[in-house]
Amino acid sequence: MEIFKEFTFESAHRLPHVPEGHKCGRLHGHSFKVGLHLTGPLDPHTGWIRDFAEVKAIFKPIYEQLDHNYLNDIPGLENPTSEVIAKWIWQQVKPLMPELSKVRIHETCTSGCEYTGD
């Protein structure tokens, strides 16, 4: 079974490796949406894979690094594409939540990515 918990954060960034003149090379911001997906067996006593409150508490320090910050200044996010952000979040969360099976990022309502630890 799979559950998910979604979060939104506001951040600014620029992509340093795009061609000269590309709009994403300029400082800009997004209302990012992050989905943390967890897969595992249902606990027969609680009826949960994991308590959503625990998911929120585990993600809180990571969320606080991202929200209302300039992503390029965060170690590991010097080139903060959606793909890099998803992988970075995975690397932060997976050791704390072994059930993590996917990180989904939306940088706009029509664009984003999913990372499954590949």
C-alpha positions as CSV (number, residue, x, y, z in Angstrom):
1,M,0.0,0.0,0.0
2,E,1.2,3.6,-0.6
3,I,0.4,6.8,1.3
4,F,1.6,10.3,0.6
5,K,1.9,13.6,2.4
6,E,2.1,16.9,0.5
7,F,3.9,20.1,1.4
8,T,4.3,23.5,-0.3
9,F,7.1,25.9,0.0
10,E,8.1,29.2,-1.6
11,S,11.7,29.6,-2.8
12,A,13.8,31.5,-5.2
13,H,16.5,30.1,-7.4
14,R,18.3,30.4,-10.6
15,L,19.8,27.7,-12.8
16,P,23.5,28.4,-13.4
17,H,24.0,25.9,-16.2
18,V,21.4,26.9,-18.7
19,P,22.4,28.6,-22.0
20,E,23.0,32.3,-21.9
21,G,19.8,34.3,-22.1
22,H,17.6,31.4,-20.9
23,K,14.9,32.7,-18.6
24,C,15.7,30.2,-15.9
25,G,19.2,31.6,-15.6
26,R,17.7,34.7,-14.0
27,L,16.6,34.9,-10.4
28,H,13.0,33.8,-10.1
29,G,10.7,31.9,-7.6
30,H,8.3,29.1,-7.5
31,S,5.5,27.8,-5.2
32,F,6.9,24.3,-5.0
33,K,4.7,21.3,-4.1
34,V,6.4,18.2,-2.7
35,G,4.8,14.8,-2.3
36,L,6.5,12.3,-0.1
37,H,5.2,8.8,-0.9
38,L,5.7,5.9,1.5
39,T,5.1,2.2,0.6
40,G,4.8,-0.6,3.1
41,P,2.6,-3.0,4.9
42,L,-0.4,-1.8,7.0
43,D,0.3,-2.1,10.7
44,P,-2.5,-4.4,11.9
45,H,-2.8,-2.5,15.2
46,T,-2.8,1.1,14.0
47,G,-4.1,0.6,10.5
48,W,-1.3,2.9,9.2
49,I,1.9,2.6,7.2
50,R,3.1,5.6,9.2
51,D,1.4,8.3,11.1
52,F,1.1,11.4,8.9
53,A,2.1,13.5,11.9
54,E,5.4,11.6,12.1
55,V,5.9,12.3,8.4
56,K,5.4,16.0,8.9
57,A,7.7,16.1,12.0
58,I,10.5,14.3,10.1
59,F,10.2,16.5,7.1
60,K,9.9,19.8,9.1
61,P,13.7,20.6,9.4
62,I,14.2,19.9,5.7
63,Y,11.1,22.0,4.9
64,E,12.5,24.9,7.0
65,Q,15.7,24.8,4.9
66,L,13.7,25.2,1.7
67,D,10.9,27.5,2.6
68,H,11.4,31.2,1.8
69,N,15.1,30.7,1.0
70,Y,17.4,31.0,-2.0
71,L,17.9,27.4,-3.0
72,N,21.3,27.9,-4.6
73,D,22.8,28.7,-1.2
74,I,21.8,25.3,0.3
75,P,24.7,22.8,0.1
76,G,23.8,20.2,-2.6
77,L,21.4,22.5,-4.3
78,E,23.8,24.8,-6.1
79,N,22.0,23.8,-9.4
80,P,18.5,23.5,-8.1
81,T,16.5,21.9,-10.9
82,S,13.4,20.0,-9.9
83,E,15.3,16.8,-10.5
84,V,18.2,17.9,-8.2
85,I,15.7,19.1,-5.5
86,A,13.8,15.8,-5.6
87,K,17.0,13.7,-5.3
88,W,18.3,16.0,-2.5
89,I,15.1,15.6,-0.5
90,W,15.3,11.8,-1.0
91,Q,18.8,11.8,0.4
92,Q,17.7,13.8,3.4
93,V,14.5,11.8,4.1
94,K,15.2,8.2,3.1
95,P,17.6,7.5,6.1
96,L,14.8,8.7,8.5
97,M,11.9,7.1,6.7
98,P,12.9,3.8,5.1
99,E,9.3,3.5,3.7
100,L,10.0,6.4,1.4
101,S,9.3,5.2,-2.2
102,K,9.0,8.4,-4.2
103,V,9.5,12.1,-4.0
104,R,7.3,14.1,-6.3
105,I,8.1,17.8,-7.1
106,H,5.9,20.3,-8.8
107,E,7.6,23.6,-9.6
108,T,4.6,24.8,-11.5
109,C,1.1,23.4,-11.8
110,T,2.1,21.8,-15.1
111,S,5.8,20.8,-14.6
112,G,7.7,18.6,-12.2
113,C,9.4,15.3,-11.7
114,E,9.3,12.1,-9.6
115,Y,12.3,10.5,-8.0
116,T,12.3,6.9,-6.8
117,G,15.9,6.5,-5.7
118,D,17.3,5.2,-9.0
